[in-house]
Amino acid sequence: MTTLQPVLITNTEPANGPTSLLTEQDEHEVRCGICAREVCVGEEIYRLGSQAMDSGLDNPFRCEVCADEFDDFHLRT
């Protein structure tokens, strides 16, 4: 009998996630809402984040470091 086991791949970035460099897909420079580092995001993430801020929410953009710390904090609680 064959069993499936989950595999965690930790060295890959999300296809549409923020990056530290401008690329063809990540053409918008924004600031991290926590530490103010510059990050580059794609059109869809930029549009959604801009809509959130236009509606009165805090800056939703996160650099990779702050996103990891945020995720680690919520995993511990």
C-alpha positions in Angstrom: 0.0 0.0 0.0 1.3 3.4 -0.9 1.1 6.3 1.5 1.4 10.0 0.8 3.7 12.2 2.9 3.7 16.0 2.9 6.8 17.7 1.6 7.7 21.2 2.7 9.7 23.2 0.2 11.2 26.2 2.0 13.6 27.6 -0.6 11.1 28.9 -3.2 9.3 32.2 -3.3 5.7 32.6 -4.2 5.2 33.3 -7.9 3.5 36.6 -7.3 5.2 37.5 -4.0 7.3 40.5 -3.3 11.0 40.5 -4.3 13.9 42.8 -3.6 14.7 43.4 -7.2 12.7 45.0 -10.1 11.8 42.3 -12.6 9.5 42.2 -15.6 6.7 40.7 -13.4 7.5 42.9 -10.3 7.6 46.3 -11.8 6.2 48.4 -8.9 8.4 49.6 -6.0 6.6 50.0 -2.7 7.7 50.2 1.0 7.2 47.5 3.6 4.5 48.6 6.0 6.6 47.5 9.0 10.2 48.4 8.3 9.9 50.6 5.2 12.4 48.6 3.1 11.8 48.9 -0.6 10.2 45.8 -2.1 9.0 45.2 -5.7 5.6 43.7 -6.4 3.6 42.7 -9.5 0.6 44.6 -10.9 -2.1 42.5 -9.1 -0.5 42.8 -5.7 0.1 46.5 -6.2 -3.5 47.1 -7.3 -4.9 45.2 -4.3 -2.6 46.9 -1.8 -3.4 50.3 -3.3 -7.1 49.6 -3.0 -6.7 48.5 0.6 -4.8 51.7 1.5 -7.3 53.9 -0.4 -10.1 52.4 1.7 -8.3 53.4 4.9 -6.4 50.3 5.8 -2.7 50.3 6.9 0.0 49.6 4.3 -0.4 45.8 3.6 3.0 45.4 1.8 5.6 43.3 3.6 9.2 42.6 2.8 10.4 39.0 3.0 12.0 39.4 6.4 8.9 41.0 8.0 6.6 38.5 6.4 8.7 35.6 7.8 8.7 37.2 11.3 5.0 37.7 11.1 4.4 34.1 10.0 6.7 32.8 12.8 4.9 34.9 15.4 1.5 33.6 14.4 2.7 30.0 14.3 3.8 30.2 17.9 0.5 31.7 19.2 
